[in-house]
Amino acid sequence: MEEETDVVVGLDIGTTKIVAVVGCRDQATGKIKILGYGKTESTGVVRGAVMNITKTAEAVKRAVEQASDNANVDICEVYVGIAGQHIESFIQSNSFIRSNSEEVVTRAEIETLKQEASKGRVDPGKKIIHVVPQTFTVDGVSGFREDEFEGMTGSNVEVNYNIITADSLAMRNIQKSVETAGLEIKGFILEPLVSAEAVLDSTDKDAGVVLVDIGGGTTDVAIFGNGVLRHTAVIPLAGNLITSDIQRACTIMQRQAEALKTRFGSALPSEESEEKIVTIPAINGKSVREISLKQLATIIKGRVDEIFGQVSYEVGNCNFDTDQFIGGVVLTGGGSKMKHIDTVCEYITQLDTRLACPNKHLSPDSPKDLNDPIFATAVGLVIYGVRSEEENNVIHVPLATQGGEDKEPSPEAPEEEPADNVEPTTEEKAPAAPKATPKKPWWRGRDGSFFGMGKLGDFIVDALDDDVQ
């Protein structure tokens, strides 16, 4: 691996899954080569926030051990994504007079300006995690981007920054979980920002684009215009709420509702048939449940409309002319895989919409399994981390351990499903064994707890029996 340097690990601690991805720069292609990854069910996380440190640490450890085995590298440090309802952003303007107006602006000078902006006051309990320059005004001439400002001369400078903050306690909970798993955090990075790194390129950002990452607990939004991050938001509506809506409407188990959503779900009732029926087998003497695909889509569409209504609100909130969003909306994340969801997004936002997978910047020999929207954040963390190490940037360093302010989450935080109702996974069965690449990587197989059998428009679903009926 002589031509591959700066091996980094991205750790995506999501509401429904935890993913660890190992990668580096492939000098032959200039792209990112993924060496291996691990994925496990997330525990102790609610809407992107760690609520149970012990359970989250156990899940992190399993995912990292899988990634370590598959990549055949020891993992000690990780770049961690951060999201959740606590994420906020605002615009701040700073002005100053340069001591020598004849000297050209250097990269070091720009980084110093960012560091000064990161020391600004924020609400109690908040911490600045990103300082993103919007525009620079030099001697009365405005509209310069960061890359344009570098190399200029001038005296009077004004900078508009997009300041992004996170809750200090939320960051400490993540840090404690990762450290309990035996790892060190190299930096916190905003998840919408890294998802954009995975699925967008400079052309998309220059054209103006709205990235929407629909996860299990939150929907993350990153809006770019003229190559600059203009606005970010975290919407507390996502895939788990859709599952809950189905569960309540059909009076069924959470696992069955999740199966209905992922196997038969659609966001557009007009495209589904009233004649095709999903039959949900009885449990413990209860009566059999039936629902048409059209009814199922109607349940789903209500929540999807709400999600994209919030996305549309954030687009209008970013103070950027929607006519300039030539790139439209780019959907990624596990929730973006639902049928017809792009059509609903186009109707509500009035912007062209497409689905994106995180393969744009990966080398051809990276695992094909990663060509899936659910891996956008984890892959983006690797891309962001590799670039930061190449540029020797110290980014978003974790908090020092502070005992006084921390409030331990209750160890009795409830799980979404009882342990005996969780389908066994290969990662739970695999021993924490020697660092060796398995002959058959764990991700090659998938459990098939839900089976469909087409017969006169009738579908059979059984969440509790692995046998085809």
One Martini backbone bead per residue (centre of mass of N, CA, C, O) as a GRO file, in nm:
protein
  469
    1MET     BB    1   0.058   0.063   0.020
    2GLU     BB    2   0.250   0.301  -0.092
    3GLU     BB    3   0.028   0.494  -0.253
    4GLU     BB    4  -0.117   0.500   0.032
    5THR     BB    5  -0.241   0.764   0.229
    6ASP     BB    6  -0.400   0.876   0.490
    7VAL     BB    7  -0.550   0.696   0.692
    8VAL     BB    8  -0.902   0.694   0.754
    9VAL     BB    9  -1.189   0.738   0.985
   10GLY     BB   10  -1.537   0.705   0.962
   11LEU     BB   11  -1.810   0.802   1.196
   12ASP     BB   12  -2.153   0.700   1.194
   13ILE     BB   13  -2.393   0.816   1.432
   14GLY     BB   14  -2.695   0.692   1.416
   15THR     BB   15  -3.023   0.605   1.479
   16THR     BB   16  -3.009   0.309   1.311
   17LYS     BB   17  -2.691   0.341   1.253
   18ILE     BB   18  -2.344   0.219   1.241
   19VAL     BB   19  -2.057   0.359   1.066
   20ALA     BB   20  -1.741   0.232   0.943
   21VAL     BB   21  -1.478   0.396   0.749
   22VAL     BB   22  -1.201   0.305   0.539
   23GLY     BB   23  -0.950   0.540   0.404
   24CYS     BB   24  -0.785   0.678   0.101
   25ARG     BB   25  -0.556   0.796  -0.113
   26ASP     BB   26  -0.536   0.737  -0.457
   27GLN     BB   27  -0.265   0.807  -0.649
   28ALA     BB   28  -0.356   0.694  -0.930
   29THR     BB   29  -0.657   0.861  -0.928
   30GLY     BB   30  -0.725   1.074  -0.676
   31LYS     BB   31  -0.906   0.910  -0.514
   32ILE     BB   32  -1.108   0.732  -0.300
   33LYS     BB   33  -1.019   0.454  -0.097
   34ILE     BB   34  -1.186   0.175   0.016
   35LEU     BB   35  -1.088  -0.077   0.256
   36GLY     BB   36  -1.336  -0.063   0.469
   37TYR     BB   37  -1.628  -0.184   0.664
   38GLY     BB   38  -1.886  -0.111   0.917
   39LYS     BB   39  -2.213  -0.247   1.036
   40THR     BB   40  -2.469  -0.143   1.274
   41GLU     BB   41  -2.684  -0.127   1.510
   42SER     BB   42  -2.838   0.123   1.677
   43THR     BB   43  -2.776   0.240   2.017
   44GLY     BB   44  -2.875   0.514   2.219
   45VAL     BB   45  -3.021   0.676   1.976
   46VAL     BB   46  -3.187   1.003   1.934
   47ARG     BB   47  -3.209   1.200   1.682
   48GLY     BB   48  -2.872   1.200   1.675
   49ALA     BB   49  -2.860   1.150   1.992
   50VAL     BB   50  -2.692   1.064   2.270
   51MET     BB   51  -2.843   0.876   2.553
   52ASN     BB   52  -2.655   0.603   2.563
   53ILE     BB   53  -2.333   0.540   2.613
   54THR     BB   54  -2.295   0.232   2.644
   55LYS     BB   55  -2.458   0.134   2.395
   56THR     BB   56  -2.309   0.302   2.185
   57ALA     BB   57  -2.026   0.189   2.237
   58GLU     BB   58  -2.090  -0.102   2.154
   59ALA     BB   59  -2.169  -0.035   1.860
   60VAL     BB   60  -1.907   0.101   1.778
   61LYS     BB   61  -1.721  -0.140   1.829
   62ARG     BB   62  -1.844  -0.331   1.620
   63ALA     BB   63  -1.803  -0.156   1.366
   64VAL     BB   64  -1.492  -0.119   1.397
   65GLU     BB   65  -1.413  -0.419   1.393
   66GLN     BB   66  -1.514  -0.474   1.112
   67ALA     BB   67  -1.341  -0.262   0.966
   68SER     BB   68  -1.068  -0.370   1.061
   69ASP     BB   69  -1.090  -0.651   0.935
   70ASN     BB   70  -1.152  -0.562   0.633
   71ALA     BB   71  -0.888  -0.360   0.619
   72ASN     BB   72  -0.640  -0.450   0.792
   73VAL     BB   73  -0.659  -0.239   1.044
   74ASP     BB   74  -0.586  -0.027   1.290
   75ILE     BB   75  -0.810   0.144   1.522
   76CYS     BB   76  -0.792   0.476   1.699
   77GLU     BB   77  -0.909   0.693   1.493
   78VAL     BB   78  -1.179   0.942   1.443
   79TYR     BB   79  -1.430   1.071   1.243
   80VAL     BB   80  -1.716   1.264   1.347
   81GLY     BB   81  -2.044   1.294   1.324
   82ILE     BB   82  -2.288   1.572   1.346
   83ALA     BB   83  -2.621   1.598   1.481
   84GLY     BB   84  -2.936   1.746   1.528
   85GLN     BB   85  -3.152   1.972   1.685
   86HIS     BB   86  -2.904   2.152   1.807
   87ILE     BB   87  -2.845   2.263   1.542
   88GLU     BB   88  -2.697   2.580   1.443
   89SER     BB   89  -2.734   2.894   1.248
   90PHE     BB   90  -2.542   3.197   1.157
   91ILE     BB   91  -2.481   3.533   1.077
   92GLN     BB   92  -2.153   3.692   1.059
   93SER     BB   93  -1.981   4.008   1.099
   94ASN     BB   94  -1.648   4.108   1.002
   95SER     BB   95  -1.409   4.375   1.069
   96PHE     BB   96  -1.099   4.511   0.918
   97ILE     BB   97  -0.751   4.619   0.929
   98ARG     BB   98  -0.481   4.597   0.755
   99SER     BB   99  -0.145   4.648   0.813
  100ASN     BB  100  -0.080   4.551   0.497
  101SER     BB  101  -0.209   4.635   0.187
  102GLU     BB  102   0.031   4.510  -0.007
  103GLU     BB  103  -0.019   4.242   0.090
  104VAL     BB  104  -0.095   3.933   0.036
  105VAL     BB  105  -0.324   3.699   0.077
  106THR     BB  106  -0.324   3.425   0.286
  107ARG     BB  107  -0.405   3.127   0.417
  108ALA     BB  108  -0.320   3.196   0.707
  109GLU     BB  109  -0.496   3.450   0.732
  110ILE     BB  110  -0.770   3.310   0.694
  111GLU     BB  111  -0.743   3.113   0.934
  112THR     BB  112  -0.722   3.336   1.147
  113LEU     BB  113  -1.003   3.453   1.099
  114LYS     BB  114  -1.156   3.197   1.179
  115GLN     BB  115  -1.050   3.176   1.467
  116GLU     BB  116  -1.170   3.444   1.560
  117ALA     BB  117  -1.468   3.369   1.496
  118SER     BB  118  -1.467   3.111   1.695
  119LYS     BB  119  -1.464   3.322   1.961
  120GLY     BB  120  -1.738   3.384   1.969
  121ARG     BB  121  -2.043   3.439   2.085
  122VAL     BB  122  -2.263   3.214   2.254
  123ASP     BB  123  -2.473   3.025   2.377
  124PRO     BB  124  -2.530   2.854   2.634
  125GLY     BB  125  -2.406   2.526   2.560
  126LYS     BB  126  -2.238   2.617   2.315
  127LYS     BB  127  -2.055   2.526   2.003
  128ILE     BB  128  -1.825   2.588   1.770
  129ILE     BB  129  -1.770   2.392   1.455
  130HIS     BB  130  -1.819   2.622   1.226
  131VAL     BB  131  -1.648   2.838   0.977
  132VAL     BB  132  -1.814   2.994   0.697
  133PRO     BB  133  -1.737   3.164   0.437
  134GLN     BB  134  -1.904   3.374   0.218
  135THR     BB  135  -1.805   3.689   0.203
  136PHE     BB  136  -1.593   3.943   0.059
  137THR     BB  137  -1.484   4.278   0.145
  138VAL     BB  138  -1.278   4.508  -0.055
  139ASP     BB  139  -1.269   4.828  -0.052
  140GLY     BB  140  -1.602   4.808  -0.130
  141VAL     BB  141  -1.573   4.529  -0.268
  142SER     BB  142  -1.795   4.274  -0.339
  143GLY     BB  143  -1.827   3.902  -0.362
  144PHE     BB  144  -1.597   3.736  -0.244
  145ARG     BB  145  -1.438   3.454  -0.222
  146GLU     BB  146  -1.209   3.272  -0.066
  147ASP     BB  147  -1.038   3.198  -0.325
  148GLU     BB  148  -1.032   3.504  -0.417
  149PHE     BB  149  -0.902   3.643  -0.167
  150GLU     BB  150  -0.671   3.488  -0.223
  151GLY     BB  151  -0.411   3.718  -0.334
  152MET     BB  152  -0.496   3.978  -0.239
  153THR     BB  153  -0.541   4.325  -0.189
  154GLY     BB  154  -0.575   4.541   0.106
  155SER     BB  155  -0.749   4.696   0.383
  156ASN     BB  156  -1.063   4.681   0.388
  157VAL     BB  157  -1.242   4.422   0.571
  158GLU     BB  158  -1.528   4.205   0.505
  159VAL     BB  159  -1.699   3.931   0.679
  160ASN     BB  160  -1.911   3.657   0.605
  161TYR     BB  161  -2.050   3.421   0.831
  162ASN     BB  162  -2.113   3.078   0.891
  163ILE     BB  163  -2.239   2.980   1.200
  164ILE     BB  164  -2.185   2.665   1.367
  165THR     BB  165  -2.369   2.488   1.617
  166ALA     BB  166  -2.342   2.298   1.925
  167ASP     BB  167  -2.402   2.090   2.178
  168SER     BB  168  -2.198   2.020   2.435
  169LEU     BB  169  -2.333   1.765   2.554
  170ALA     BB  170  -2.361   1.610   2.288
  171MET     BB  171  -2.055   1.599   2.237
  172ARG     BB  172  -1.977   1.449   2.499
  173ASN     BB  173  -2.143   1.193   2.448
  174ILE     BB  174  -1.990   1.110   2.200
  175GLN     BB  175  -1.707   1.106   2.321
  176LYS     BB  176  -1.762   0.893   2.540
  177SER     BB  177  -1.845   0.665   2.351
  178VAL     BB  178  -1.581   0.649   2.190
  179GLU     BB  179  -1.386   0.616   2.433
  180THR     BB  180  -1.524   0.357   2.545
  181ALA     BB  181  -1.439   0.207   2.265
  182GLY     BB  182  -1.118   0.295   2.233
  183LEU     BB  183  -1.122   0.594   2.112
  184GLU     BB  184  -1.028   0.874   1.904
  185ILE     BB  185  -1.101   1.206   1.836
  186LYS     BB  186  -1.022   1.422   1.562
  187GLY     BB  187  -1.330   1.515   1.485
  188PHE     BB  188  -1.595   1.731   1.421
  189ILE     BB  189  -1.867   1.691   1.177
  190LEU     BB  190  -2.101   1.797   0.980
  191GLU     BB  191  -2.316   1.597   0.813
  192PRO     BB  192  -2.415   1.768   0.569
  193LEU     BB  193  -2.125   1.834   0.476
  194VAL     BB  194  -2.028   1.534   0.419
  195SER     BB  195  -2.250   1.448   0.228
  196ALA     BB  196  -2.166   1.652   0.013
  197GLU     BB  197  -1.883   1.532  -0.038
  198ALA     BB  198  -2.001   1.255  -0.158
  199VAL     BB  199  -2.238   1.377  -0.388
  200LEU     BB  200  -2.074   1.629  -0.463
  201ASP     BB  201  -1.956   1.899  -0.660
  202SER     BB  202  -1.846   2.198  -0.778
  203THR     BB  203  -2.073   2.227  -0.985
  204ASP     BB  204  -2.310   2.203  -0.797
  205LYS     BB  205  -2.230   2.443  -0.606
  206ASP     BB  206  -2.224   2.661  -0.829
  207ALA     BB  207  -2.526   2.619  -0.931
  208GLY     BB  208  -2.701   2.527  -0.704
  209VAL     BB  209  -2.792   2.343  -0.403
  210VAL     BB  210  -3.001   2.087  -0.239
  211LEU     BB  211  -2.930   1.900   0.035
  212VAL     BB  212  -3.096   1.580   0.123
  213ASP     BB  213  -3.075   1.392   0.430
  214ILE     BB  214  -3.248   1.091   0.489
  215GLY     BB  215  -3.296   0.950   0.781
  216GLY     BB  216  -3.409   0.816   1.076
  217GLY     BB  217  -3.419   1.093   1.273
  218THR     BB  218  -3.310   1.292   1.041
  219THR     BB  219  -3.304   1.590   0.831
  220ASP     BB  220  -3.053   1.704   0.622
  221VAL     BB  221  -2.941   2.043   0.534
  222ALA     BB  222  -2.766   2.170   0.234
  223ILE     BB  223  -2.680   2.496   0.104
  224PHE     BB  224  -2.573   2.594  -0.223
  225GLY     BB  225  -2.391   2.894  -0.354
  226ASN     BB  226  -2.138   2.976  -0.545
  227GLY     BB  227  -1.967   2.744  -0.375
  228VAL     BB  228  -2.135   2.803  -0.105
  229LEU     BB  229  -2.228   2.771   0.218
  230ARG     BB  230  -2.545   2.906   0.318
  231HIS     BB  231  -2.707   2.655   0.458
  232THR     BB  232  -2.829   2.493   0.761
  233ALA     BB  233  -3.020   2.192   0.865
  234VAL     BB  234  -3.226   2.021   1.120
  235ILE     BB  235  -3.479   1.782   1.083
  236PRO     BB  236  -3.714   1.612   1.311
  237LEU     BB  237  -3.765   1.438   1.033
  238ALA     BB  238  -3.816   1.085   0.938
  239GLY     BB  239  -3.818   0.746   0.900
  240ASN     BB  240  -3.926   0.670   1.189
  241LEU     BB  241  -4.197   0.826   1.163
  242ILE     BB  242  -4.309   0.660   0.936
  243THR     BB  243  -4.312   0.396   1.089
  244SER     BB  244  -4.498   0.495   1.319
  245ASP     BB  245  -4.742   0.558   1.142
  246ILE     BB  246  -4.785   0.266   1.047
  247GLN     BB  247  -4.810   0.131   1.323
  248ARG     BB  248  -5.064   0.289   1.416
  249ALA     BB  249  -5.256   0.248   1.169
  250CYS     BB  250  -5.215  -0.092   1.186
  251THR     BB  251  -5.148  -0.227   1.450
  252ILE     BB  252  -4.828  -0.294   1.473
  253MET     BB  253  -4.519  -0.373   1.455
  254GLN     BB  254  -4.226  -0.217   1.402
  255ARG     BB  255  -4.099  -0.429   1.211
  256GLN     BB  256  -4.337  -0.441   1.017
  257ALA     BB  257  -4.343  -0.142   0.940
  258GLU     BB  258  -4.059  -0.136   0.820
  259ALA     BB  259  -4.116  -0.345   0.600
  260LEU     BB  260  -4.337  -0.195   0.452
  261LYS     BB  261  -4.169   0.052   0.378
  262THR     BB  262  -3.918  -0.089   0.230
  263ARG     BB  263  -4.086  -0.291   0.037
  264PHE     BB  264  -4.379  -0.105  -0.033
  265GLY     BB  265  -4.314   0.184  -0.029
  266SER     BB  266  -4.481   0.506  -0.098
  267ALA     BB  267  -4.526   0.866  -0.184
  268LEU     BB  268  -4.757   0.781  -0.418
  269PRO     BB  269  -5.082   0.691  -0.440
  270SER     BB  270  -5.144   0.724  -0.754
  271GLU     BB  271  -4.924   0.472  -0.814
  272GLU     BB  272  -5.119   0.285  -0.661
  273SER     BB  273  -5.296  -0.004  -0.559
  274GLU     BB  274  -5.603  -0.129  -0.432
  275GLU     BB  275  -5.559  -0.445  -0.510
  276LYS     BB  276  -5.302  -0.447  -0.351
  277ILE     BB  277  -5.218  -0.668  -0.083
  278VAL     BB  278  -5.118  -0.663   0.255
  279THR     BB  279  -5.031  -0.935   0.467
  280ILE     BB  280  -5.044  -0.957   0.824
  281PRO     BB  281  -4.970  -1.162   1.046
  282ALA     BB  282  -5.052  -1.302   1.324
  283ILE     BB  283  -5.023  -1.223   1.686
  284ASN     BB  284  -5.118  -1.376   1.955
  285GLY     BB  285  -5.426  -1.405   1.825
  286LYS     BB  286  -5.446  -1.197   1.633
  287SER     BB  287  -5.555  -1.042   1.375
  288VAL     BB  288  -5.537  -1.001   1.057
  289ARG     BB  289  -5.365  -0.781   0.846
  290GLU     BB  290  -5.471  -0.525   0.606
  291ILE     BB  291  -5.321  -0.354   0.313
  292SER     BB  292  -5.297  -0.133   0.079
  293LEU     BB  293  -5.076   0.034  -0.118
  294LYS     BB  294  -5.241   0.295  -0.118
  295GLN     BB  295  -5.272   0.327   0.190
  296LEU     BB  296  -4.975   0.326   0.257
  297ALA     BB  297  -4.903   0.579   0.086
  298THR     BB  298  -5.085   0.774   0.243
  299ILE     BB  299  -4.937   0.759   0.509
  300ILE     BB  300  -4.656   0.846   0.402
  301LYS     BB  301  -4.720   1.121   0.262
  302GLY     BB  302  -4.778   1.296   0.507
  303ARG     BB  303  -4.477   1.299   0.610
  304VAL     BB  304  -4.331   1.380   0.349
  305ASP     BB  305  -4.467   1.653   0.320
  306GLU     BB  306  -4.351   1.765   0.584
  307ILE     BB  307  -4.054   1.746   0.517
  308PHE     BB  308  -4.066   1.923   0.247
  309GLY     BB  309  -4.184   2.168   0.383
  310GLN     BB  310  -3.927   2.222   0.554
  311VAL     BB  311  -3.732   2.243   0.322
  312SER     BB  312  -3.872   2.485   0.182
  313TYR     BB  313  -3.831   2.673   0.422
  314GLU     BB  314  -3.517   2.667   0.420
  315VAL     BB  315  -3.484   2.780   0.138
  316GLY     BB  316  -3.632   3.054   0.209
  317ASN     BB  317  -3.416   3.112   0.460
  318CYS     BB  318  -3.126   3.161   0.288
  319ASN     BB  319  -3.106   3.418   0.106
  320PHE     BB  320  -3.163   3.268  -0.183
  321ASP     BB  321  -3.228   3.248  -0.500
  322THR     BB  322  -3.413   2.997  -0.647
  323ASP     BB  323  -3.321   3.053  -0.948
  324GLN     BB  324  -3.012   2.953  -0.862
  325PHE     BB  325  -3.108   2.639  -0.851
  326ILE     BB  326  -2.989   2.447  -1.087
  327GLY     BB  327  -2.935   2.171  -0.919
  328GLY     BB  328  -3.140   2.156  -0.709
  329VAL     BB  329  -3.226   1.848  -0.569
  330VAL     BB  330  -3.048   1.629  -0.341
  331LEU     BB  331  -3.085   1.292  -0.261
  332THR     BB  332  -3.021   1.120   0.050
  333GLY     BB  333  -3.023   0.847   0.215
  334GLY     BB  334  -3.237   0.603   0.314
  335GLY     BB  335  -3.513   0.770   0.258
  336SER     BB  336  -3.454   0.812  -0.064
  337LYS     BB  337  -3.548   0.505  -0.163
  338MET     BB  338  -3.825   0.575  -0.202
  339LYS     BB  339  -4.086   0.570  -0.384
  340HIS     BB  340  -4.149   0.883  -0.538
  341ILE     BB  341  -3.997   1.105  -0.363
  342ASP     BB  342  -3.899   1.297  -0.591
  343THR     BB  343  -4.178   1.389  -0.688
  344VAL     BB  344  -4.267   1.524  -0.424
  345CYS     BB  345  -4.034   1.723  -0.404
  346GLU     BB  346  -4.087   1.877  -0.666
  347TYR     BB  347  -4.374   1.975  -0.595
  348ILE     BB  348  -4.299   2.134  -0.327
  349THR     BB  349  -4.022   2.293  -0.424
  350GLN     BB  350  -3.987   2.346  -0.739
  351LEU     BB  351  -3.746   2.131  -0.788
  352ASP     BB  352  -3.520   1.959  -0.911
  353THR     BB  353  -3.482   1.593  -0.872
  354ARG     BB  354  -3.232   1.372  -0.717
  355LEU     BB  355  -3.045   1.082  -0.679
  356ALA     BB  356  -2.766   1.001  -0.451
  357CYS     BB  357  -2.447   0.851  -0.449
  358PRO     BB  358  -2.120   0.772  -0.286
  359ASN     BB  359  -1.929   0.752  -0.592
  360LYS     BB  360  -1.792   1.010  -0.716
  361HIS     BB  361  -1.498   0.987  -0.527
  362LEU     BB  362  -1.442   0.688  -0.598
  363SER     BB  363  -1.277   0.422  -0.656
  364PRO     BB  364  -1.330   0.138  -0.845
  365ASP     BB  365  -1.216  -0.062  -0.592
  366SER     BB  366  -1.444  -0.010  -0.428
  367PRO     BB  367  -1.702  -0.104  -0.265
  368LYS     BB  368  -2.018  -0.156  -0.402
  369ASP     BB  369  -2.195  -0.132  -0.142
  370LEU     BB  370  -2.150   0.194  -0.120
  371ASN     BB  371  -2.372   0.231  -0.353
  372ASP     BB  372  -2.541   0.398  -0.112
  373PRO     BB  373  -2.715   0.640   0.057
  374ILE     BB  374  -2.652   0.535   0.357
  375PHE     BB  375  -2.320   0.614   0.310
  376ALA     BB  376  -2.269   0.923   0.280
  377THR     BB  377  -2.154   1.014   0.556
  378ALA     BB  378  -1.916   0.815   0.592
  379VAL     BB  379  -1.771   0.884   0.328
  380GLY     BB  380  -1.749   1.191   0.380
  381LEU     BB  381  -1.559   1.167   0.626
  382VAL     BB  382  -1.320   1.057   0.469
  383ILE     BB  383  -1.285   1.284   0.267
  384TYR     BB  384  -1.251   1.510   0.475
  385GLY     BB  385  -1.013   1.381   0.633
  386VAL     BB  386  -0.807   1.356   0.406
  387ARG     BB  387  -0.794   1.656   0.330
  388SER     BB  388  -0.715   1.767   0.611
  389GLU     BB  389  -0.444   1.610   0.632
  390GLU     BB  390  -0.316   1.724   0.373
  391GLU     BB  391  -0.362   2.034   0.497
  392ASN     BB  392  -0.319   2.044   0.808
  393ASN     BB  393  -0.590   2.045   0.959
  394VAL     BB  394  -0.751   2.169   1.247
  395ILE     BB  395  -1.059   2.012   1.340
  396HIS     BB  396  -1.302   2.006   1.554
  397VAL     BB  397  -1.221   1.962   1.838
  398PRO     BB  398  -1.260   1.809   2.112
  399LEU     BB  399  -1.354   1.798   2.420
  400ALA     BB  400  -1.282   1.834   2.725
  401THR     BB  401  -1.301   1.682   3.011
  402GLN     BB  402  -1.609   1.755   3.203
  403GLY     BB  403  -1.767   1.681   3.491
  404GLY     BB  404  -1.970   1.911   3.590
  405GLU     BB  405  -2.165   1.932   3.314
  406ASP     BB  406  -2.237   1.647   3.315
  407LYS     BB  407  -2.511   1.429   3.208
  408GLU     BB  408  -2.606   1.130   3.248
  409PRO     BB  409  -2.754   0.910   3.090
  410SER     BB  410  -2.979   0.682   3.117
  411PRO     BB  411  -2.945   0.333   3.135
  412GLU     BB  412  -3.280   0.316   3.081
  413ALA     BB  413  -3.298   0.369   2.800
  414PRO     BB  414  -3.504   0.301   2.555
  415GLU     BB  415  -3.581   0.083   2.326
  416GLU     BB  416  -3.745   0.025   2.029
  417GLU     BB  417  -3.669  -0.281   2.089
  418PRO     BB  418  -3.671  -0.568   2.204
  419ALA     BB  419  -3.435  -0.808   2.215
  420ASP     BB  420  -3.634  -1.053   2.121
  421ASN     BB  421  -3.707  -0.866   1.842
  422VAL     BB  422  -3.423  -0.900   1.727
  423GLU     BB  423  -3.261  -0.962   1.458
  424PRO     BB  424  -3.015  -1.141   1.378
  425THR     BB  425  -2.676  -1.063   1.322
  426THR     BB  426  -2.361  -1.096   1.206
  427GLU     BB  427  -2.231  -0.900   1.416
  428GLU     BB  428  -2.338  -1.066   1.667
  429LYS     BB  429  -2.194  -1.343   1.584
  430ALA     BB  430  -1.929  -1.223   1.561
  431PRO     BB  431  -1.621  -1.240   1.657
  432ALA     BB  432  -1.363  -1.065   1.835
  433ALA     BB  433  -1.115  -1.102   1.636
  434PRO     BB  434  -0.880  -1.133   1.447
  435LYS     BB  435  -0.684  -0.958   1.218
  436ALA     BB  436  -0.888  -1.053   0.950
  437THR     BB  437  -0.992  -1.129   0.641
  438PRO     BB  438  -1.264  -1.246   0.537
  439LYS     BB  439  -1.379  -1.447   0.294
  440LYS     BB  440  -1.673  -1.341   0.384
  441PRO     BB  441  -1.810  -1.069   0.398
  442TRP     BB  442  -2.066  -0.946   0.593
  443TRP     BB  443  -2.210  -0.774   0.352
  444ARG     BB  444  -2.304  -1.003   0.145
  445GLY     BB  445  -2.533  -1.056   0.343
  446ARG     BB  446  -2.899  -1.097   0.394
  447ASP     BB  447  -3.160  -1.089   0.574
  448GLY     BB  448  -3.500  -1.256   0.513
  449SER     BB  449  -3.777  -1.175   0.690
  450PHE     BB  450  -3.910  -1.071   0.416
  451PHE     BB  451  -4.176  -1.192   0.213
  452GLY     BB  452  -4.286  -1.211  -0.129
  453MET     BB  453  -4.605  -1.309  -0.299
  454GLY     BB  454  -4.728  -1.320  -0.610
  455LYS     BB  455  -5.103  -1.327  -0.606
  456LEU     BB  456  -5.338  -1.161  -0.734
  457GLY     BB  457  -5.211  -0.900  -0.584
  458ASP     BB  458  -5.085  -1.067  -0.342
  459PHE     BB  459  -4.919  -1.007  -0.028
  460ILE     BB  460  -4.671  -1.157   0.185
  461VAL     BB  461  -4.605  -1.090   0.536
  462ASP     BB  462  -4.329  -1.196   0.765
  463ALA     BB  463  -4.155  -1.093   1.058
  464LEU     BB  464  -4.120  -1.402   1.217
  465ASP     BB  465  -4.049  -1.562   0.940
  466ASP     BB  466  -3.797  -1.716   0.726
  467ASP     BB  467  -4.017  -1.856   0.565
  468VAL     BB  468  -4.155  -1.931   0.283
  469GLN     BB  469  -4.509  -1.930   0.205
   0.00000   0.00000   0.00000
